[in-house]
Amino acid sequence: MNVPLSQPYLDEAEIQAVTDVLRSSRLSIGPQTDAFEDLFAKTLGSKYAIAINSGTSGLHLAVRALGLKAGDEVITTPFSFIASSNCVLFEGATPVFVDVEDESLNIDPAKIEAAITPNTKAIIPVHVFGQSANMTAIMDIAKRHNLYVIEDACESIMARHNGQMAGTFGDLAVYGFYPNKQMTTGEGGMIITDDDNIYRLCKSMRNQGRGDSLQWLSHARLGYNYRISELTAALGVVQTQKLPEIIEKRRAVANRYNELLQDVEGIRLLTIEEGNDHSWFVYGVRVDARVRGDLLERLNARGVQSKAYFSPCIHLQDFYREDFGYKEGDYPIAEQISHEMLVLPFFTQISEAEQQYVVKVLKEEMAQLKQVGIEGKTL
């Protein structure tokens, strides 16, 4: 059996929606984009939504909309996809990392205040793998220190913290719709906010900086082409309509994995923090760092597509080491997790038989590695 790492959840409804756009001949800046934004804002409980061509673009616009610039510092997590820190560098500001919690994998609020300086202007918490960060504590810190909050919710659409949707706590939030996400538009993303000025700026800057009049060659500010096409938006409308169904199906898949893996020696399951509702971007487990490399090779050789996440951490990427002088040991919890984390095949429509095969292979290969040992060490 060959079980892919991820697959988008698409059917004839998406095909029909894209076909209808092609037949309309309106391929950009049209009614599908408006419909996608309106539906998404309503679904997430936000006043405004601005569709963009990627989560990375959304994070960049978020940083620009808040006026962050050279000399400013932004606190964020090193255990994330690199865009959550690169977006700060795009504007010449400096990302300042804070280590993560061992259980939630998210930024540790207890360590944030020690990183705040007179130059700190914002916090970018990343809701990792489908689990909300502790936004109650983070928003309390932000309010006391007068800091902006940009929520990177690209991996955690429909996750909740204490009953409130992740992405609706801060000044604005960004979602991503790459094909491995809970919902997808191929490439694409969305910014949400309740702030009128942030909405106006992001909508302008995603469209070459056009002014409020939206006149074709009238540009009020520096902007970018971060628009989505009508094809992308049409996919987004259908996928947003399916989103509650998708999240429930993914939770069922995660629960099944949890049951199948709960007693497997050498496997550490991820924890859902109290007060959180997980929306499951990927399904990760933690294994002994000494076996992970060999285990990945063995799983993939037997058709169980698996990967390490996030390895290395952002601060240990080559240009972060070179430009900022980061080294191993700077953020030990994030680094340990990055050495241990392994994500298994996980997608909305994965079958029970496929999951059982994944677990069967994982158990067999873990047992084999324990028997032979790694580098002469007994595990």
C-alpha positions as CSV (number, residue, x, y, z in Angstrom):
1,M,0.0,0.0,0.0
2,N,1.2,3.6,-0.8
3,V,-0.3,6.2,1.6
4,P,0.4,9.8,0.6
5,L,1.4,12.4,3.2
6,S,-1.6,14.6,2.3
7,Q,-4.3,15.1,-0.3
8,P,-6.8,17.9,-0.9
9,Y,-10.4,17.2,-0.3
10,L,-12.1,18.1,-3.6
11,D,-15.1,16.8,-5.6
12,E,-17.3,17.8,-8.5
13,A,-18.5,20.9,-6.7
14,E,-15.1,22.5,-7.0
15,I,-14.7,21.4,-10.6
16,Q,-18.1,22.9,-11.4
17,A,-17.3,26.1,-9.7
18,V,-14.0,26.5,-11.6
19,T,-15.7,25.6,-14.9
20,D,-18.4,28.2,-14.3
21,V,-15.7,30.9,-13.9
22,L,-14.0,29.8,-17.1
23,R,-17.2,30.1,-18.9
24,S,-17.9,33.5,-17.5
25,S,-14.6,34.9,-18.9
26,R,-14.2,37.0,-15.7
27,L,-10.9,35.6,-14.4
28,S,-9.8,38.3,-12.0
29,I,-11.2,41.0,-9.6
30,G,-14.7,39.8,-9.9
31,P,-17.7,38.5,-7.9
32,Q,-16.2,35.2,-6.8
33,T,-13.5,37.1,-4.8
34,D,-16.2,39.2,-3.2
35,A,-18.2,36.1,-2.3
36,F,-15.2,34.3,-0.9
37,E,-14.3,37.2,1.3
38,D,-17.9,37.7,2.6
39,L,-18.4,34.0,3.3
40,F,-15.0,33.6,5.0
41,A,-15.5,36.6,7.2
42,K,-18.9,35.3,8.3
43,T,-17.6,31.8,8.9
44,L,-14.7,33.1,11.1
45,G,-16.8,35.7,12.8
46,S,-14.8,38.7,11.6
47,K,-15.8,42.1,10.2
48,Y,-13.5,42.0,7.2
49,A,-11.7,39.4,5.1
50,I,-9.1,40.2,2.4
51,A,-8.2,37.4,-0.1
52,I,-4.6,37.2,-1.1
53,N,-2.4,34.8,-3.1
54,S,-0.6,33.1,-0.2
55,G,-0.3,33.1,3.6
56,T,3.2,34.5,3.2
57,S,1.8,37.5,1.2
58,G,-0.8,38.0,4.0
59,L,1.8,38.1,6.7
60,H,3.8,40.6,4.7
61,L,0.8,42.9,4.3
62,A,0.0,42.5,8.0
63,V,3.5,43.7,8.9
64,R,3.2,46.7,6.5
65,A,-0.3,47.6,7.5
66,L,0.9,48.0,11.1
67,G,3.8,50.2,10.0
68,L,6.5,48.0,11.4
69,K,9.9,49.0,10.1
70,A,13.7,49.0,10.6
71,G,14.6,49.3,14.2
72,D,11.4,47.6,15.4
73,E,11.4,44.2,17.1
74,V,8.7,41.5,16.7
75,I,8.4,38.6,19.1
76,T,7.6,35.3,17.6
77,T,8.4,31.5,17.7
78,P,11.3,29.6,16.1
79,F,9.2,26.5,15.7
80,S,7.2,27.4,12.6
81,F,7.3,27.6,8.9
82,I,9.9,30.3,7.9
83,A,7.3,32.8,6.5
84,S,6.2,33.8,10.0
85,S,9.7,35.3,10.6
86,N,10.6,36.3,7.1
87,C,7.6,38.6,6.9
88,V,9.3,40.7,9.6
89,L,12.6,40.8,7.7
90,F,10.7,41.9,4.5
91,E,10.2,45.3,6.2
92,G,13.6,45.6,7.8
93,A,12.3,44.9,11.3
94,T,13.9,42.2,13.5
95,P,12.3,38.9,14.6
96,V,13.0,38.1,18.3
97,F,12.4,34.5,19.1
98,V,10.9,33.1,22.3
99,D,11.0,29.3,23.0
100,V,7.9,27.2,22.9
101,E,5.9,25.1,25.3
102,D,6.9,21.4,25.3
103,E,3.3,20.2,25.2
104,S,1.4,22.7,23.0
105,L,4.4,23.3,20.7
106,N,3.3,27.0,20.6
107,I,5.1,30.1,21.9
108,D,5.5,30.1,25.7
109,P,3.7,33.1,27.1
110,A,5.7,32.8,30.3
111,K,8.8,33.7,28.4
112,I,7.5,36.6,26.3
113,E,7.9,39.5,28.7
114,A,11.6,38.8,29.3
115,A,12.1,39.4,25.5
116,I,10.3,42.7,25.4
117,T,12.5,45.8,24.9
118,P,11.7,49.5,24.2
119,N,11.9,48.5,20.5
120,T,9.3,45.7,20.7
121,K,6.2,46.6,18.7
122,A,4.4,43.4,18.0
123,I,3.9,39.7,18.8
124,I,3.3,37.1,16.1
125,P,2.0,33.9,17.8
126,V,1.8,30.9,15.4
127,H,-1.0,28.4,16.0
128,V,1.0,25.3,15.1
129,F,-0.4,22.1,13.6
130,G,-4.0,23.1,14.2
131,Q,-3.8,24.1,17.9
132,S,-4.3,27.6,19.2
133,A,-1.6,29.3,21.2
134,N,-2.6,30.6,24.6
135,M,-4.2,33.7,23.4
136,T,-5.6,34.6,26.8
137,A,-2.1,35.1,28.2
138,I,-0.7,36.6,25.0
139,M,-3.4,39.2,24.7
140,D,-2.9,40.2,28.3
141,I,0.8,40.7,27.7
142,A,0.1,42.7,24.5
143,K,-2.4,45.0,26.2
144,R,-0.1,45.7,29.1
145,H,2.8,46.6,26.9
146,N,0.8,48.2,24.1
147,L,1.9,45.7,21.4
148,Y,0.2,44.8,18.2
149,V,-0.7,41.1,17.7
150,I,-0.6,39.4,14.3
151,E,-2.0,35.9,14.5
152,D,-0.4,33.4,12.1
153,A,-3.4,31.0,11.8
154,C,-2.2,29.5,8.5
155,E,-2.2,26.0,10.0
156,S,-5.1,26.3,12.4
157,I,-8.3,27.5,10.7
158,M,-11.4,26.8,12.9
159,A,-9.3,26.0,15.9
160,R,-10.6,27.5,19.1
161,H,-9.2,28.8,22.4
162,N,-11.7,29.0,25.3
163,G,-14.5,28.9,22.8
164,Q,-13.2,31.8,20.6
165,M,-11.9,31.2,17.1
166,A,-8.1,31.3,16.7
167,G,-7.4,34.4,14.5
168,T,-10.0,36.6,16.1
169,F,-8.0,37.7,19.2
170,G,-5.4,40.0,17.7
171,D,-5.4,43.1,15.5
172,L,-5.4,40.8,12.5
173,A,-4.8,37.2,11.4
174,V,-3.6,35.4,8.4
175,Y,-4.7,32.0,6.9
176,G,-3.1,29.9,4.2
177,F,-4.8,27.6,1.7
178,Y,-1.9,25.5,0.3
179,P,-3.0,22.0,-0.8
180,N,-2.0,20.3,2.4
181,K,-4.0,22.6,4.6
182,Q,-7.5,21.9,6.1
183,M,-9.1,23.7,3.2
184,T,-7.3,24.7,0.0
185,T,-7.5,27.0,-3.0
186,G,-4.3,25.6,-4.5
187,E,-2.3,28.6,-3.6
188,G,-4.0,31.4,-1.7
189,G,-4.7,32.9,1.7
190,M,-6.8,35.3,3.7
191,I,-6.4,38.2,6.1
192,I,-9.1,38.9,8.7
193,T,-9.5,41.9,10.9
194,D,-12.2,44.0,12.6
195,D,-10.1,47.2,12.1
196,D,-11.3,49.6,9.4
197,N,-7.9,51.1,8.7
198,I,-6.1,47.8,8.5
199,Y,-8.8,46.5,6.2
200,R,-8.4,49.5,3.9
201,L,-4.6,49.3,3.8
202,C,-4.4,45.6,3.2
203,K,-7.1,45.7,0.4
204,S,-5.2,48.5,-1.2
205,M,-1.7,47.1,-0.9
206,R,-2.7,43.6,-2.3
207,N,-3.8,45.5,-5.4
208,Q,-0.8,47.6,-6.4
209,G,-1.6,50.2,-3.8
210,R,-4.7,51.5,-5.5
211,G,-6.6,54.2,-3.7
212,D,-10.1,53.8,-2.2
213,S,-11.6,54.8,-5.5
214,L,-10.1,51.6,-7.1
215,Q,-9.5,53.6,-10.3
216,W,-7.3,51.5,-12.6
217,L,-4.2,53.7,-12.7
218,S,-4.6,55.6,-9.5
219,H,-2.1,54.5,-6.8
220,A,-2.2,55.9,-3.3
221,R,0.7,54.0,-1.8
222,L,3.4,51.4,-2.5
223,G,1.6,48.1,-3.2
224,Y,2.0,44.6,-4.6
225,N,0.2,42.2,-6.8
226,Y,-1.0,39.9,-4.1
227,R,-4.4,39.3,-5.6
228,I,-6.1,36.0,-6.2
229,S,-7.8,34.9,-9.4
230,E,-11.5,34.3,-9.7
231,L,-10.6,30.6,-10.2
232,T,-8.9,30.5,-6.8
233,A,-11.8,32.4,-5.2
234,A,-14.4,30.0,-6.7
235,L,-12.5,27.1,-5.1
236,G,-12.4,29.1,-1.8
237,V,-16.2,29.6,-1.8
238,V,-16.9,25.8,-2.1
239,Q,-14.1,24.9,0.4
240,T,-15.4,27.4,3.0
241,Q,-18.9,26.0,2.6
242,K,-17.4,22.5,3.4
243,L,-15.1,23.7,6.2
244,P,-17.2,22.5,9.2
245,E,-17.5,19.1,7.6
246,I,-13.8,19.0,6.8
247,I,-12.8,19.9,10.4
248,E,-15.1,17.2,11.9
249,K,-13.7,14.5,9.5
250,R,-10.1,15.5,10.3
251,R,-10.9,15.3,14.0
252,A,-12.3,11.8,13.5
253,V,-9.1,10.8,11.6
254,A,-6.9,12.2,14.4
255,N,-9.0,10.4,17.1
256,R,-8.6,7.1,15.2
257,Y,-4.8,7.6,15.1
258,N,-4.8,8.4,18.8
259,E,-6.6,5.1,19.6
260,L,-4.4,3.0,17.3
261,L,-1.2,4.6,18.7
262,Q,-2.0,5.1,22.4
263,D,0.0,2.1,23.7
264,V,2.9,2.0,21.1
265,E,6.2,2.1,23.0
266,G,8.5,4.9,21.8
267,I,5.7,7.0,20.4
268,R,4.7,10.2,22.2
269,L,1.3,11.6,21.1
270,L,0.7,15.4,20.9
271,T,-1.4,17.0,23.6
272,I,-4.5,19.1,23.2
273,E,-4.3,21.9,25.7
274,E,-7.2,22.5,28.1
275,G,-9.7,24.9,26.6
276,N,-8.5,24.3,23.1
277,D,-10.4,22.7,20.1
278,H,-7.8,21.3,17.7
279,S,-8.5,21.6,13.9
280,W,-5.6,19.2,12.8
281,F,-3.4,20.5,10.0
282,V,-1.0,17.5,10.3
283,Y,-0.8,14.5,12.6
284,G,2.5,14.5,14.3
285,V,4.1,12.1,16.8
286,R,7.4,12.5,18.7
287,V,10.0,9.7,18.7
288,D,13.5,9.4,20.0
289,A,15.7,11.8,18.1
290,R,18.3,9.0,17.5
291,V,15.8,6.9,15.5
292,R,13.9,9.5,13.6
293,G,16.1,9.6,10.5
294,D,16.2,5.9,10.1
295,L,12.5,5.6,10.9
296,L,11.6,8.1,8.2
297,E,13.6,6.2,5.7
298,R,11.9,2.9,6.6
299,L,8.4,4.3,6.6
300,N,8.8,6.0,3.2
301,A,10.4,2.8,1.8
302,R,7.2,0.9,2.7
303,G,4.8,3.4,1.2
304,V,4.1,5.4,4.3
305,Q,4.9,9.0,3.3
306,S,6.3,10.8,6.3
307,K,8.3,13.9,7.1
308,A,10.2,15.8,9.8
309,Y,8.5,19.0,11.0
310,F,9.9,21.7,11.5
311,S,13.5,20.7,11.1
312,P,15.6,22.7,11.5
313,C,14.0,25.4,13.5
314,I,13.9,28.9,11.9
315,H,16.8,30.3,13.9
316,L,19.0,27.4,12.7
317,Q,18.3,28.0,9.0
318,D,21.6,29.0,7.3
319,F,20.9,32.7,6.6
320,Y,19.5,33.2,10.1
321,R,22.7,31.7,11.6
322,E,24.8,33.9,9.3
323,D,22.9,37.1,9.7
324,F,22.0,36.9,13.4
325,G,24.6,34.5,14.9
326,Y,22.1,31.9,16.2
327,K,23.4,28.5,17.2
328,E,22.3,25.2,18.7
329,G,21.1,25.5,22.2
330,D,19.6,29.0,21.9
331,Y,16.0,27.7,22.1
332,P,16.3,24.2,23.5
333,I,12.7,23.1,23.7
334,A,11.9,24.1,20.1
335,E,15.1,22.4,19.0
336,Q,14.3,19.2,20.8
337,I,10.9,19.0,19.3
338,S,12.3,19.6,15.9
339,H,14.6,16.6,16.4
340,E,11.8,14.4,17.5
341,M,8.7,15.4,15.4
342,L,7.5,13.1,12.7
343,V,4.3,13.7,10.7
344,L,2.3,10.7,9.4
345,P,0.0,10.5,6.4
346,F,-3.0,12.7,7.3
347,F,-5.8,14.0,5.1
348,T,-9.6,14.4,5.3
349,Q,-10.5,11.4,3.3
350,I,-7.9,8.9,4.4
351,S,-9.5,5.5,4.9
352,E,-9.5,3.4,8.1
353,A,-7.6,0.7,6.2
354,E,-4.9,3.2,5.2
355,Q,-4.5,4.4,8.8
356,Q,-4.3,0.8,10.0
357,Y,-1.5,0.1,7.5
358,V,0.4,3.2,8.6
359,V,0.2,2.2,12.2
360,K,1.1,-1.5,11.4
361,V,4.2,-0.3,9.5
362,L,5.1,2.2,12.2
363,K,4.9,-0.4,15.0
364,E,7.0,-2.9,13.0
365,E,9.7,-0.5,12.2
366,M,9.9,0.9,15.7
367,A,10.2,-2.6,17.1
368,Q,12.9,-3.4,14.5
369,L,14.9,-0.2,15.4
370,K,14.6,-1.0,19.1
371,Q,15.9,-4.5,18.5
372,V,18.9,-3.5,16.4
373,G,19.7,-0.3,18.3
374,I,21.1,2.9,16.8
375,E,24.8,3.5,16.6
376,G,25.4,0.8,19.1
377,K,23.1,2.3,21.7
378,T,20.3,0.4,23.4
379,L,17.0,2.2,23.0
